[in-house]
Amino acid sequence: MTRARAGHALTGIGLACILWAVVFMNARAIGGPPDGLDFARRRPYDQVKSAVHEAFPGFLLRGLSGLALVVAGRRLAARPA
């Protein structure tokens, strides 16, 4: 595998990690809709805020790991063989 291909693979994995972080944060903060999407069963602000605060360390770890992989992949792909 050439350096360019390895760099592109790392970049793709990094972008997937960033996407995973965003989806994970949204899933934890929203908590999934109840049986129906009606206004009466919405979650209060305090519940959403506490869920976001609990999920933030995992989001930060996943997002920064993905960013590091993207940067490493771009550097690897740009380095001459």
Number of C-alpha atoms within 10 A of each C-alpha: 6 9 16 18 13 15 23 19 17 22 24 16 17 24 19 16 21 23 15 16 23 16 13 17 22 16 15 18 19 16 14 9 12 10 7 9 9 9 7 7 11 12 13 8 9 9 13 15 13 12 18 19 13 14 18 17 12 13 21 15 14 20 21 16 17 24 18 16 23 24 16 17 24 18 16 20 20 13 11 8 8
